[in-house]
């Protein structure tokens, strides 16, 4: 599916053996000026509907995003909201800011797990890492 980024970017959904995984790099859920057609958000939610694992661009905190709108990347909060809206079982933050260290990323994941639980969201939240294996 066509994503929202200054260059042409697509997301993929793979299904095999009753398990589904979606990989969406370089996707800005906020911002303006992307030519993806009317109803894009609804199509995206449908595309991701009930996916087992969503790996999604989550580069910025809400505070950082203010000065980086329209750069083609999403916030952690936006990603969690999308995962919840689409009924994803698990979301893994991906495409981290290269200046962010592991400790800070762990704190961000912890914060969003707490926030999601307080809102009654059932999505499992984590961060993707090199060499991770996702086992059903």
N, CA, C and O atoms as a Tinker XYZ file with bonds, in Angstrom:
   544  protein
     1  N      0.844000   -1.177000    0.000000    73     2
     2  CA     0.000000    0.000000    0.000000    64     1     3
     3  C      0.885000    1.235000    0.000000    63     2     4     5
     4  O      1.910000    1.273000    0.682000    81     3
     5  N      0.488000    2.251000   -0.769000    73     3     6
     6  CA     1.218000    3.523000   -0.831000    64     5     7
     7  C      1.185000    4.194000    0.532000    63     6     8     9
     8  O      0.131000    4.290000    1.161000    81     7
     9  N      2.355000    4.660000    0.990000    73     7    10
    10  CA     2.474000    5.320000    2.283000    64     9    11
    11  C      2.694000    6.819000    2.104000    63    10    12    13
    12  O      2.823000    7.319000    0.987000    81    11
    13  N      2.735000    7.519000    3.238000    73    11    14
    14  CA     2.884000    8.977000    3.228000    64    13    15
    15  C      4.331000    9.347000    3.551000    63    14    16    17
    16  O      4.756000    9.323000    4.706000    81    15
    17  N      5.065000    9.685000    2.507000    73    15    18
    18  CA     6.477000   10.044000    2.617000    64    17    19
    19  C      6.824000   10.923000    1.419000    63    18    20    21
    20  O      6.220000   10.770000    0.358000    81    19
    21  N      7.789000   11.848000    1.562000    73    19    22
    22  CA     8.139000   12.701000    0.424000    64    21    23
    23  C      8.577000   11.930000   -0.829000    63    22    24    25
    24  O      8.360000   12.401000   -1.945000    81    23
    25  N      9.186000   10.758000   -0.657000    73    23    26
    26  CA     9.502000    9.919000   -1.818000    64    25    27
    27  C      8.487000    8.775000   -1.872000    63    26    28    29
    28  O      7.738000    8.568000   -0.917000    81    27
    29  N      8.458000    8.044000   -2.961000    73    27    30
    30  CA     7.489000    6.962000   -3.130000    64    29    31
    31  C      7.859000    5.799000   -2.214000    63    30    32    33
    32  O      8.923000    5.197000   -2.360000    81    31
    33  N      6.980000    5.492000   -1.279000    73    31    34
    34  CA     7.208000    4.433000   -0.309000    64    33    35
    35  C      5.952000    3.579000   -0.203000    63    34    36    37
    36  O      4.836000    4.093000   -0.266000    81    35
    37  N      6.139000    2.279000   -0.042000    73    35    38
    38  CA     4.997000    1.377000    0.115000    64    37    39
    39  C      5.173000    0.522000    1.368000    63    38    40    41
    40  O      6.289000    0.257000    1.815000    81    39
    41  N      4.042000    0.103000    1.916000    73    39    42
    42  CA     4.016000   -0.825000    3.034000    64    41    43
    43  C      3.572000   -2.182000    2.522000    63    42    44    45
    44  O      2.906000   -2.288000    1.492000    81    43
    45  N      3.946000   -3.202000    3.246000    73    43    46
    46  CA     3.639000   -4.570000    2.838000    64    45    47
    47  C      2.907000   -5.310000    3.949000    63    46    48    49
    48  O      3.145000   -5.076000    5.134000    81    47
    49  N      2.022000   -6.196000    3.547000    73    47    50
    50  CA     1.380000   -7.114000    4.476000    64    49    51
    51  C      1.597000   -8.516000    3.930000    63    50    52    53
    52  O      1.344000   -8.794000    2.758000    81    51
    53  N      2.074000   -9.393000    4.810000    73    51    54
    54  CA     2.355000  -10.773000    4.427000    64    53    55
    55  C      1.514000  -11.678000    5.311000    63    54    56    57
    56  O      1.446000  -11.488000    6.526000    81    55
    57  N      0.884000  -12.650000    4.702000    73    55    58
    58  CA     0.115000  -13.639000    5.449000    64    57    59
    59  C      0.597000  -15.026000    5.055000    63    58    60    61
    60  O      0.775000  -15.327000    3.875000    81    59
    61  N      0.805000  -15.867000    6.065000    73    59    62
    62  CA     1.249000  -17.232000    5.809000    64    61    63
    63  C      0.854000  -18.105000    6.996000    63    62    64    65
    64  O      1.103000  -17.755000    8.150000    81    63
    65  N      0.247000  -19.227000    6.702000    73    63    66
    66  CA    -0.098000  -20.169000    7.760000    64    65    67
    67  C     -0.983000  -19.590000    8.842000    63    66    68    69
    68  O     -0.874000  -19.973000   10.007000    81    67
    69  N     -1.856000  -18.673000    8.471000    73    67    70
    70  CA    -2.766000  -18.085000    9.449000    64    69    71
    71  C     -2.168000  -16.990000   10.301000    63    70    72    73
    72  O     -2.788000  -16.558000   11.273000    81    71
    73  N     -0.964000  -16.525000    9.957000    73    71    74
    74  CA    -0.290000  -15.460000   10.701000    64    73    75
    75  C     -0.034000  -14.306000    9.735000    63    74    76    77
    76  O      0.281000  -14.527000    8.565000    81    75
    77  N     -0.171000  -13.080000   10.226000    73    75    78
    78  CA     0.042000  -11.913000    9.372000    64    77    79
    79  C      1.040000  -10.944000    9.995000    63    78    80    81
    80  O      1.115000  -10.784000   11.213000    81    79
    81  N      1.795000  -10.310000    9.118000    73    79    82
    82  CA     2.786000   -9.313000    9.525000    64    81    83
    83  C      2.717000   -8.163000    8.523000    63    82    84    85
    84  O      2.646000   -8.394000    7.316000    81    83
    85  N      2.736000   -6.934000    9.015000    73    83    86
    86  CA     2.761000   -5.752000    8.148000    64    85    87
    87  C      4.014000   -4.949000    8.476000    63    86    88    89
    88  O      4.370000   -4.761000    9.640000    81    87
    89  N      4.666000   -4.483000    7.426000    73    87    90
    90  CA     5.901000   -3.710000    7.541000    64    89    91
    91  C      5.681000   -2.378000    6.835000    63    90    92    93
    92  O      5.518000   -2.334000    5.615000    81    91
    93  N      5.676000   -1.285000    7.611000    73    91    94
    94  CA     5.422000    0.043000    7.060000    64    93    95
    95  C      6.564000    0.992000    7.418000    63    94    96    97
    96  O      6.537000    1.635000    8.468000    81    95
    97  N      7.552000    1.077000    6.554000    73    95    98
    98  CA     8.660000    2.012000    6.783000    64    97    99
    99  C      8.302000    3.388000    6.235000    63    98   100   101
   100  O      7.410000    3.502000    5.394000    81    99
   101  N      8.969000    4.410000    6.687000    73    99   102
   102  CA     8.799000    5.749000    6.129000    64   101   103
   103  C      7.340000    6.098000    5.888000    63   102   104   105
   104  O      6.902000    6.212000    4.743000    81   103
   105  N      6.592000    6.265000    6.965000    73   103   106
   106  CA     5.176000    6.573000    6.865000    64   105   107
   107  C      4.812000    7.623000    7.897000    63   106   108   109
   108  O      4.945000    7.392000    9.099000    81   107
   109  N      4.354000    8.773000    7.433000    73   107   110
   110  CA     3.940000    9.843000    8.344000    64   109   111
   111  C      2.428000    9.826000    8.500000    63   110   112   113
   112  O      1.693000   10.086000    7.547000    81   111
   113  N      1.978000    9.522000    9.688000    73   111   114
   114  CA     0.544000    9.454000    9.960000    64   113   115
   115  C     -0.068000   10.836000   10.151000    63   114   116   117
   116  O     -1.277000   11.002000    9.986000    81   115
   117  N      0.746000   11.828000   10.496000    73   115   118
   118  CA     0.281000   13.211000   10.599000    64   117   119
   119  C      0.735000   13.972000    9.371000    63   118   120   121
   120  O      0.919000   13.391000    8.302000    81   119
   121  N      0.912000   15.264000    9.525000    73   119   122
   122  CA     1.419000   16.074000    8.422000    64   121   123
   123  C      0.402000   16.282000    7.313000    63   122   124   125
   124  O     -0.723000   15.785000    7.375000    81   123
   125  N      0.816000   17.020000    6.308000    73   123   126
   126  CA    -0.054000   17.334000    5.164000    64   125   127
   127  C      0.765000   17.238000    3.876000    63   126   128   129
   128  O      1.987000   17.098000    3.902000    81   127
   129  N      0.062000   17.317000    2.766000    73   127   130
   130  CA     0.766000   17.432000    1.493000    64   129   131
   131  C      1.165000   16.125000    0.846000    63   130   132   133
   132  O      2.025000   16.117000   -0.035000    81   131
   133  N      0.571000   15.027000    1.252000    73   131   134
   134  CA     0.894000   13.746000    0.623000    64   133   135
   135  C     -0.231000   13.363000   -0.331000    63   134   136   137
   136  O     -1.402000   13.376000    0.047000    81   135
   137  N      0.119000   13.028000   -1.549000    73   135   138
   138  CA    -0.864000   12.699000   -2.575000    64   137   139
   139  C     -1.183000   11.201000   -2.542000    63   138   140   141
   140  O     -0.709000   10.427000   -3.375000    81   139
   141  N     -1.997000   10.818000   -1.558000    73   139   142
   142  CA    -2.353000    9.404000   -1.407000    64   141   143
   143  C     -3.848000    9.171000   -1.589000    63   142   144   145
   144  O     -4.337000    8.059000   -1.391000    81   143
   145  N     -4.562000   10.208000   -1.961000    73   143   146
   146  CA    -5.988000   10.078000   -2.242000    64   145   147
   147  C     -6.862000   10.201000   -1.013000    63   146   148   149
   148  O     -6.425000   10.006000    0.121000    81   147
   149  N     -8.105000   10.530000   -1.280000    73   147   150
   150  CA    -9.090000   10.682000   -0.214000    64   149   151
   151  C     -9.374000    9.327000    0.433000    63   150   152   153
   152  O     -9.376000    8.295000   -0.239000    81   151
   153  N     -9.610000    9.342000    1.731000    73   151   154
   154  CA    -9.932000    8.112000    2.448000    64   153   155
   155  C     -8.734000    7.222000    2.724000    63   154   156   157
   156  O     -8.891000    6.040000    3.030000    81   155
   157  N     -7.532000    7.789000    2.617000    73   155   158
   158  CA    -6.313000    6.997000    2.803000    64   157   159
   159  C     -6.248000    6.335000    4.179000    63   158   160   161
   160  O     -5.903000    5.159000    4.285000    81   159
   161  N     -6.575000    7.075000    5.220000    73   159   162
   162  CA    -6.485000    6.522000    6.583000    64   161   163
   163  C     -7.402000    5.309000    6.714000    63   162   164   165
   164  O     -6.990000    4.287000    7.265000    81   163
   165  N     -8.617000    5.401000    6.226000    73   163   166
   166  CA    -9.563000    4.279000    6.295000    64   165   167
   167  C     -9.024000    3.076000    5.516000    63   166   168   169
   168  O     -9.126000    1.938000    5.975000    81   167
   169  N     -8.450000    3.334000    4.339000    73   167   170
   170  CA    -7.862000    2.237000    3.556000    64   169   171
   171  C     -6.691000    1.610000    4.300000    63   170   172   173
   172  O     -6.507000    0.394000    4.260000    81   171
   173  N     -5.902000    2.434000    4.975000    73   171   174
   174  CA    -4.763000    1.917000    5.735000    64   173   175
   175  C     -5.239000    1.029000    6.877000    63   174   176   177
   176  O     -4.712000   -0.065000    7.074000    81   175
   177  N     -6.218000    1.486000    7.618000    73   175   178
   178  CA    -6.759000    0.700000    8.731000    64   177   179
   179  C     -7.320000   -0.625000    8.216000    63   178   180   181
   180  O     -7.111000   -1.667000    8.836000    81   179
   181  N     -8.021000   -0.593000    7.103000    73   179   182
   182  CA    -8.551000   -1.821000    6.511000    64   181   183
   183  C     -7.420000   -2.752000    6.071000    63   182   184   185
   184  O     -7.487000   -3.963000    6.285000    81   183
   185  N     -6.388000   -2.185000    5.460000    73   183   186
   186  CA    -5.219000   -2.944000    5.011000    64   185   187
   187  C     -4.561000   -3.676000    6.183000    63   186   188   189
   188  O     -4.119000   -4.816000    6.046000    81   187
   189  N     -4.503000   -3.010000    7.326000    73   187   190
   190  CA    -3.851000   -3.567000    8.510000    64   189   191
   191  C     -4.794000   -4.386000    9.386000    63   190   192   193
   192  O     -4.342000   -5.011000   10.345000    81   191
   193  N     -6.068000   -4.400000    9.088000    73   191   194
   194  CA    -7.076000   -4.983000    9.955000    64   193   195
   195  C     -6.701000   -6.301000   10.600000    63   194   196   197
   196  O     -6.448000   -7.294000    9.918000    81   195
   197  N     -6.668000   -6.300000   11.936000    73   195   198
   198  CA    -6.407000   -7.482000   12.761000    64   197   199
   199  C     -5.057000   -8.154000   12.480000    63   198   200   201
   200  O     -4.909000   -9.359000   12.687000    81   199
   201  N     -4.091000   -7.390000   12.018000    73   199   202
   202  CA    -2.768000   -7.944000   11.751000    64   201   203
   203  C     -2.147000   -8.454000   13.056000    63   202   204   205
   204  O     -2.334000   -7.855000   14.116000    81   203
   205  N     -1.416000   -9.553000   12.969000    73   203   206
   206  CA    -0.766000  -10.103000   14.165000    64   205   207
   207  C      0.399000   -9.231000   14.626000    63   206   208   209
   208  O      0.523000   -8.936000   15.814000    81   207
   209  N      1.250000   -8.821000   13.689000    73   207   210
   210  CA     2.412000   -7.994000   14.027000    64   209   211
   211  C      2.483000   -6.826000   13.051000    63   210   212   213
   212  O      2.483000   -7.016000   11.834000    81   211
   213  N      2.543000   -5.621000   13.599000    73   211   214
   214  CA     2.714000   -4.409000   12.812000    64   213   215
   215  C      4.074000   -3.811000   13.157000    63   214   216   217
   216  O      4.327000   -3.449000   14.306000    81   215
   217  N      4.939000   -3.709000   12.166000    73   215   218
   218  CA     6.234000   -3.052000   12.326000    64   217   219
   219  C      6.094000   -1.709000   11.616000    63   218   220   221
   220  O      5.954000   -1.656000   10.394000    81   219
   221  N      6.131000   -0.621000   12.392000    73   219   222
   222  CA     5.792000    0.698000   11.834000    64   221   223
   223  C      6.804000    1.761000   12.219000    63   222   224   225
   224  O      7.324000    1.771000   13.335000    81   223
   225  N      7.071000    2.646000   11.288000    73   223   226
   226  CA     7.900000    3.831000   11.494000    64   225   227
   227  C      7.444000    4.575000   12.746000    63   226   228   229
   228  O      6.287000    4.982000   12.842000    81   227
   229  N      8.340000    4.750000   13.694000    73   227   230
   230  CA     8.068000    5.521000   14.916000    64   229   231
   231  C      9.364000    6.232000   15.286000    63   230   232   233
   232  O     10.112000    5.783000   16.154000    81   231
   233  N      9.609000    7.331000   14.623000    73   231   234
   234  CA    10.884000    8.016000   14.803000    64   233   235
   235  C     10.878000    9.046000   15.921000    63   234   236   237
   236  O     11.901000    9.255000   16.572000    81   235
   237  N      9.735000    9.694000   16.153000    73   235   238
   238  CA     9.735000   10.864000   17.022000    64   237   239
   239  C      8.822000   10.746000   18.237000    63   238   240   241
   240  O      7.824000   10.026000   18.226000    81   239
   241  N      9.195000   11.476000   19.284000    73   239   242
   242  CA     8.269000   11.722000   20.387000    64   241   243
   243  C      7.345000   12.852000   19.929000    63   242   244   245
   244  O      7.603000   13.496000   18.912000    81   243
   245  N      6.290000   13.084000   20.669000    73   243   246
   246  CA     5.374000   14.176000   20.317000    64   245   247
   247  C      6.098000   15.523000   20.348000    63   246   248   249
   248  O      5.841000   16.384000   19.507000    81   247
   249  N      6.990000   15.704000   21.303000    73   247   250
   250  CA     7.731000   16.963000   21.428000    64   249   251
   251  C      8.652000   17.181000   20.219000    63   250   252   253
   252  O      8.756000   18.300000   19.718000    81   251
   253  N      9.302000   16.145000   19.762000    73   251   254
   254  CA    10.214000   16.248000   18.618000    64   253   255
   255  C      9.464000   16.498000   17.310000    63   254   256   257
   256  O      9.964000   17.178000   16.413000    81   255
   257  N      8.277000   15.947000   17.219000    73   255   258
   258  CA     7.529000   15.989000   15.965000    64   257   259
   259  C      7.174000   17.407000   15.514000    63   258   260   261
   260  O      7.100000   17.672000   14.314000    81   259
   261  N      6.958000   18.302000   16.447000    73   259   262
   262  CA     6.558000   19.664000   16.101000    64   261   263
   263  C      7.479000   20.336000   15.104000    63   262   264   265
   264  O      7.012000   21.084000   14.245000    81   263
   265  N      8.766000   20.091000   15.197000    73   263   266
   266  CA     9.723000   20.726000   14.279000    64   265   267
   267  C     10.094000   19.810000   13.107000    63   266   268   269
   268  O     10.969000   20.145000   12.308000    81   267
   269  N      9.425000   18.653000   13.005000    73   267   270
   270  CA     9.773000   17.691000   11.952000    64   269   271
   271  C      8.561000   17.229000   11.131000    63   270   272   273
   272  O      8.619000   16.208000   10.447000    81   271
   273  N      7.486000   17.979000   11.207000    73   271   274
   274  CA     6.297000   17.629000   10.416000    64   273   275
   275  C      6.646000   17.653000    8.931000    63   274   276   277
   276  O      7.447000   18.463000    8.463000    81   275
   277  N      6.019000   16.745000    8.223000    73   275   278
   278  CA     6.176000   16.617000    6.769000    64   277   279
   279  C      7.557000   16.113000    6.360000    63   278   280   281
   280  O      7.971000   16.307000    5.217000    81   279
   281  N      8.263000   15.476000    7.267000    73   279   282
   282  CA     9.535000   14.840000    6.938000    64   281   283
   283  C      9.321000   13.377000    6.539000    63   282   284   285
   284  O     10.237000   12.723000    6.040000    81   283
   285  N      8.103000   12.870000    6.763000    73   283   286
   286  CA     7.792000   11.512000    6.327000    64   285   287
   287  C      7.887000   10.451000    7.395000    63   286   288   289
   288  O      7.991000    9.266000    7.078000    81   287
   289  N      7.854000   10.854000    8.675000    73   287   290
   290  CA     7.983000    9.887000    9.761000    64   289   291
   291  C      6.958000   10.165000   10.857000    63   290   292   293
   292  O      6.522000   11.302000   11.038000    81   291
   293  N      6.584000    9.129000   11.575000    73   291   294
   294  CA     5.530000    9.206000   12.590000    64   293   295
   295  C      6.089000    9.276000   14.007000    63   294   296   297
   296  O      7.282000    9.090000   14.250000    81   295
   297  N      5.175000    9.553000   14.924000    73   295   298
   298  CA     5.522000    9.534000   16.346000    64   297   299
   299  C      5.147000    8.173000   16.937000    63   298   300   301
   300  O      4.406000    7.396000   16.335000    81   299
   301  N      5.669000    7.917000   18.106000    73   299   302
   302  CA     5.321000    6.694000   18.833000    64   301   303
   303  C      3.826000    6.670000   19.126000    63   302   304   305
   304  O      3.171000    5.643000   18.952000    81   303
   305  N      3.287000    7.809000   19.575000    73   303   306
   306  CA     1.860000    7.891000   19.908000    64   305   307
   307  C      0.974000    7.637000   18.696000    63   306   308   309
   308  O     -0.012000    6.906000   18.785000    81   307
   309  N      1.323000    8.236000   17.575000    73   307   310
   310  CA     0.549000    8.021000   16.352000    64   309   311
   311  C      0.544000    6.542000   15.961000    63   310   312   313
   312  O     -0.471000    6.007000   15.515000    81   311
   313  N      1.676000    5.907000   16.135000    73   311   314
   314  CA     1.810000    4.489000   15.781000    64   313   315
   315  C      0.949000    3.618000   16.682000    63   314   316   317
   316  O      0.301000    2.687000   16.204000    81   315
   317  N      0.933000    3.906000   17.979000    73   315   318
   318  CA     0.096000    3.145000   18.908000    64   317   319
   319  C     -1.379000    3.331000   18.561000    63   318   320   321
   320  O     -2.146000    2.369000   18.569000    81   319
   321  N     -1.774000    4.562000   18.259000    73   319   322
   322  CA    -3.171000    4.824000   17.894000    64   321   323
   323  C     -3.569000    4.054000   16.647000    63   322   324   325
   324  O     -4.660000    3.486000   16.594000    81   323
   325  N     -2.704000    4.026000   15.648000    73   323   326
   326  CA    -2.988000    3.268000   14.431000    64   325   327
   327  C     -3.125000    1.782000   14.744000    63   326   328   329
   328  O     -4.059000    1.134000   14.273000    81   327
   329  N     -2.211000    1.245000   15.527000    73   327   330
   330  CA    -2.254000   -0.171000   15.878000    64   329   331
   331  C     -3.563000   -0.513000   16.582000    63   330   332   333
   332  O     -4.192000   -1.528000   16.283000    81   331
   333  N     -3.960000    0.328000   17.506000    73   331   334
   334  CA    -5.221000    0.108000   18.218000    64   333   335
   335  C     -6.405000    0.176000   17.255000    63   334   336   337
   336  O     -7.273000   -0.698000   17.260000    81   335
   337  N     -6.430000    1.215000   16.438000    73   335   338
   338  CA    -7.528000    1.409000   15.492000    64   337   339
   339  C     -7.657000    0.231000   14.519000    63   338   340   341
   340  O     -8.768000   -0.151000   14.149000    81   339
   341  N     -6.538000   -0.333000   14.113000    73   339   342
   342  CA    -6.531000   -1.438000   13.153000    64   341   343
   343  C     -6.725000   -2.803000   13.815000    63   342   344   345
   344  O     -6.887000   -3.808000   13.122000    81   343
   345  N     -6.709000   -2.846000   15.135000    73   343   346
   346  CA    -6.873000   -4.121000   15.824000    64   345   347
   347  C     -5.629000   -4.993000   15.788000    63   346   348   349
   348  O     -5.717000   -6.215000   15.906000    81   347
   349  N     -4.454000   -4.355000   15.623000    73   347   350
   350  CA    -3.199000   -5.112000   15.625000    64   349   351
   351  C     -2.993000   -5.773000   16.982000    63   350   352   353
   352  O     -3.304000   -5.188000   18.019000    81   351
   353  N     -2.477000   -6.972000   16.969000    73   351   354
   354  CA    -2.212000   -7.675000   18.219000    64   353   355
   355  C     -0.899000   -7.216000   18.852000    63   354   356   357
   356  O     -0.768000   -7.162000   20.075000    81   355
   357  N      0.067000   -6.889000   17.997000    73   355   358
   358  CA     1.383000   -6.475000   18.481000    64   357   359
   359  C      1.926000   -5.398000   17.553000    63   358   360   361
   360  O      1.808000   -5.513000   16.333000    81   359
   361  N      2.517000   -4.356000   18.117000    73   359   362
   362  CA     3.168000   -3.320000   17.318000    64   361   363
   363  C      4.615000   -3.203000   17.770000    63   362   364   365
   364  O      4.914000   -3.193000   18.964000    81   363
   365  N      5.499000   -3.114000   16.795000    73   363   366
   366  CA     6.919000   -2.918000   17.070000    64   365   367
   367  C      7.342000   -1.594000   16.454000    63   366   368   369
   368  O      7.223000   -1.392000   15.245000    81   367
   369  N      7.839000   -0.691000   17.301000    73   367   370
   370  CA     8.349000    0.584000   16.821000    64   369   371
   371  C      9.597000    0.318000   15.984000    63   370   372   373
   372  O     10.434000   -0.510000   16.343000    81   371
   373  N      9.708000    1.025000   14.872000    73   371   374
   374  CA    10.791000    0.808000   13.929000    64   373   375
   375  C     11.204000    2.151000   13.339000    63   374   376   377
   376  O     10.450000    3.121000   13.421000    81   375
   377  N     12.368000    2.217000   12.758000    73   375   378
   378  CA    12.919000    3.410000   12.114000    64   377   379
   379  C     13.180000    4.485000   13.166000    63   378   380   381
   380  O     12.757000    5.633000   13.039000    81   379
   381  N     13.890000    4.068000   14.201000    73   379   382
   382  CA    14.177000    4.951000   15.325000    64   381   383
   383  C     15.124000    6.079000   14.917000    63   382   384   385
   384  O     15.948000    5.924000   14.016000    81   383
   385  N     14.988000    7.202000   15.591000    73   383   386
   386  CA    15.927000    8.296000   15.399000    64   385   387
   387  C     17.320000    7.752000   15.718000    63   386   388   389
   388  O     17.519000    7.186000   16.793000    81   387
   389  N     18.291000    7.908000   14.809000    73   387   390
   390  CA    19.624000    7.324000   15.033000    64   389   391
   391  C     20.362000    7.922000   16.231000    63   390   392   393
   392  O     21.353000    7.350000   16.684000    81   391
   393  N     19.902000    9.048000   16.746000    73   391   394
   394  CA    20.536000    9.654000   17.924000    64   393   395
   395  C     19.974000    9.093000   19.228000    63   394   396   397
   396  O     20.472000    9.417000   20.306000    81   395
   397  N     18.946000    8.257000   19.139000    73   395   398
   398  CA    18.292000    7.729000   20.332000    64   397   399
   399  C     18.998000    6.448000   20.782000    63   398   400   401
   400  O     19.231000    5.549000   19.974000    81   399
   401  N     19.332000    6.367000   22.056000    73   399   402
   402  CA    19.990000    5.188000   22.592000    64   401   403
   403  C     18.996000    4.145000   23.075000    63   402   404   405
   404  O     17.798000    4.409000   23.174000    81   403
   405  N     19.505000    2.963000   23.371000    73   403   406
   406  CA    18.664000    1.852000   23.818000    64   405   407
   407  C     17.913000    2.175000   25.110000    63   406   408   409
   408  O     16.742000    1.824000   25.251000    81   407
   409  N     18.564000    2.825000   26.027000    73   407   410
   410  CA    17.927000    3.154000   27.309000    64   409   411
   411  C     16.731000    4.081000   27.098000    63   410   412   413
   412  O     15.653000    3.855000   27.646000    81   411
   413  N     16.936000    5.119000   26.303000    73   411   414
   414  CA    15.848000    6.055000   26.034000    64   413   415
   415  C     14.697000    5.353000   25.310000    63   414   416   417
   416  O     13.529000    5.583000   25.625000    81   415
   417  N     15.025000    4.507000   24.351000    73   415   418
   418  CA    13.995000    3.773000   23.622000    64   417   419
   419  C     13.217000    2.845000   24.562000    63   418   420   421
   420  O     11.998000    2.727000   24.437000    81   419
   421  N     13.890000    2.201000   25.479000    73   419   422
   422  CA    13.214000    1.345000   26.463000    64   421   423
   423  C     12.254000    2.150000   27.328000    63   422   424   425
   424  O     11.161000    1.682000   27.646000    81   423
   425  N     12.659000    3.355000   27.710000    73   423   426
   426  CA    11.784000    4.227000   28.496000    64   425   427
   427  C     10.553000    4.634000   27.697000    63   426   428   429
   428  O      9.447000    4.680000   28.235000    81   427
   429  N     10.743000    4.926000   26.424000    73   427   430
   430  CA     9.624000    5.298000   25.553000    64   429   431
   431  C      8.654000    4.136000   25.410000    63   430   432   433
   432  O      7.441000    4.324000   25.500000    81   431
   433  N      9.177000    2.942000   25.188000    73   431   434
   434  CA     8.319000    1.753000   25.078000    64   433   435
   435  C      7.533000    1.566000   26.374000    63   434   436   437
   436  O      6.326000    1.328000   26.336000    81   435
   437  N      8.207000    1.671000   27.516000    73   435   438
   438  CA     7.537000    1.524000   28.811000    64   437   439
   439  C      6.429000    2.545000   29.004000    63   438   440   441
   440  O      5.340000    2.211000   29.471000    81   439
   441  N      6.709000    3.783000   28.645000    73   439   442
   442  CA     5.708000    4.842000   28.753000    64   441   443
   443  C      4.474000    4.512000   27.921000    63   442   444   445
   444  O      3.346000    4.641000   28.397000    81   443
   445  N      4.687000    4.091000   26.687000    73   443   446
   446  CA     3.560000    3.819000   25.795000    64   445   447
   447  C      2.805000    2.550000   26.191000    63   446   448   449
   448  O      1.603000    2.452000   25.948000    81   447
   449  N      3.478000    1.596000   26.787000    73   447   450
   450  CA     2.769000    0.430000   27.323000    64   449   451
   451  C      1.825000    0.850000   28.440000    63   450   452   453
   452  O      0.675000    0.415000   28.489000    81   451
   453  N      2.319000    1.698000   29.337000    73   451   454
   454  CA     1.506000    2.188000   30.446000    64   453   455
   455  C      0.322000    3.003000   29.943000    63   454   456   457
   456  O     -0.805000    2.816000   30.400000    81   455
   457  N      0.578000    3.907000   29.000000    73   455   458
   458  CA    -0.487000    4.738000   28.432000    64   457   459
   459  C     -1.547000    3.881000   27.738000    63   458   460   461
   460  O     -2.745000    4.104000   27.912000    81   459
   461  N     -1.103000    2.912000   26.958000    73   459   462
   462  CA    -2.041000    2.047000   26.228000    64   461   463
   463  C     -2.897000    1.247000   27.201000    63   462   464   465
   464  O     -4.103000    1.110000   26.994000    81   463
   465  N     -2.301000    0.727000   28.239000    73   463   466
   466  CA    -3.055000   -0.038000   29.240000    64   465   467
   467  C     -4.081000    0.851000   29.935000    63   466   468   469
   468  O     -5.209000    0.423000   30.180000    81   467
   469  N     -3.696000    2.085000   30.251000    73   467   470
   470  CA    -4.614000    3.019000   30.909000    64   469   471
   471  C     -5.809000    3.350000   30.017000    63   470   472   473
   472  O     -6.892000    3.657000   30.517000    81   471
   473  N     -5.618000    3.290000   28.718000    73   471   474
   474  CA    -6.706000    3.566000   27.770000    64   473   475
   475  C     -7.512000    2.314000   27.429000    63   474   476   477
   476  O     -8.492000    2.377000   26.687000    81   475
   477  N     -7.086000    1.179000   27.979000    73   475   478
   478  CA    -7.800000   -0.065000   27.715000    64   477   479
   479  C     -7.425000   -0.717000   26.396000    63   478   480   481
   480  O     -8.151000   -1.585000   25.910000    81   479
   481  N     -6.304000   -0.315000   25.808000    73   479   482
   482  CA    -5.847000   -0.903000   24.550000    64   481   483
   483  C     -5.244000   -2.281000   24.833000    63   482   484   485
   484  O     -4.568000   -2.473000   25.845000    81   483
   485  N     -5.487000   -3.219000   23.951000    73   483   486
   486  CA    -4.966000   -4.566000   24.163000    64   485   487
   487  C     -3.710000   -4.863000   23.352000    63   486   488   489
   488  O     -3.134000   -5.942000   23.484000    81   487
   489  N     -3.280000   -3.928000   22.521000    73   487   490
   490  CA    -2.118000   -4.148000   21.675000    64   489   491
   491  C     -0.844000   -4.279000   22.514000    63   490   492   493
   492  O     -0.612000   -3.501000   23.439000    81   491
   493  N     -0.030000   -5.269000   22.177000    73   491   494
   494  CA     1.279000   -5.460000   22.816000    64   493   495
   495  C      2.263000   -4.519000   22.129000    63   494   496   497
   496  O      2.288000   -4.439000   20.901000    81   495
   497  N      3.073000   -3.809000   22.909000    73   495   498
   498  CA     3.967000   -2.781000   22.368000    64   497   499
   499  C      5.421000   -3.137000   22.643000    63   498   500   501
   500  O      5.779000   -3.534000   23.752000    81   499
   501  N      6.253000   -2.988000   21.617000    73   499   502
   502  CA     7.680000   -3.235000   21.752000    64   501   503
   503  C      8.448000   -2.427000   20.728000    63   502   504   505
   504  O      7.874000   -1.614000   20.003000    81   503
   505  N      9.744000   -2.655000   20.674000    73   503   506
   506  CA    10.606000   -1.987000   19.699000    64   505   507
   507  C     11.333000   -3.054000   18.891000    63   506   508   509
   508  O     11.867000   -4.014000   19.447000    81   507
   509  N     11.347000   -2.877000   17.600000    73   507   510
   510  CA    12.073000   -3.798000   16.735000    64   509   511
   511  C     13.570000   -3.592000   16.938000    63   510   512   513
   512  O     14.024000   -2.481000   17.212000    81   511
   513  N     14.323000   -4.668000   16.801000    73   511   514
   514  CA    15.775000   -4.597000   16.929000    64   513   515
   515  C     16.409000   -5.551000   15.922000    63   514   516   517
   516  O     15.822000   -6.562000   15.538000    81   515
   517  N     17.604000   -5.207000   15.512000    73   515   518
   518  CA    18.314000   -6.071000   14.574000    64   517   519
   519  C     18.419000   -7.479000   15.151000    63   518   520   521
   520  O     18.650000   -7.665000   16.346000    81   519
   521  N     18.247000   -8.453000   14.284000    73   519   522
   522  CA    18.373000   -9.878000   14.586000    64   521   523
   523  C     17.242000  -10.426000   15.473000    63   522   524   525
   524  O     17.310000  -11.571000   15.922000    81   523
   525  N     16.211000   -9.617000   15.724000    73   523   526
   526  CA    15.054000  -10.146000   16.466000    64   525   527
   527  C     14.371000  -11.223000   15.649000    63   526   528   529
   528  O     14.287000  -11.123000   14.425000    81   527
   529  N     13.892000  -12.235000   16.313000    73   527   530
   530  CA    13.062000  -13.245000   15.688000    64   529   531
   531  C     11.668000  -13.115000   16.279000    63   530   532   533
   532  O     11.496000  -13.009000   17.493000    81   531
   533  N     10.693000  -13.127000   15.409000    73   531   534
   534  CA     9.315000  -13.037000   15.853000    64   533   535
   535  C      8.731000  -14.427000   15.724000    63   534   536   537
   536  O      8.552000  -14.933000   14.617000    81   535
   537  N      8.438000  -15.041000   16.850000    73   535   538
   538  CA     7.944000  -16.416000   16.854000    64   537   539
   539  C      6.511000  -16.405000   17.348000    63   538   540   541
   540  O      6.187000  -15.790000   18.363000    81   539
   541  N      5.680000  -17.087000   16.622000    73   539   542
   542  CA     4.262000  -17.135000   16.957000    64   541   543
   543  C      4.018000  -17.883000   18.218000    63   542   544
   544  O      2.871000  -18.016000   18.644000    81   543
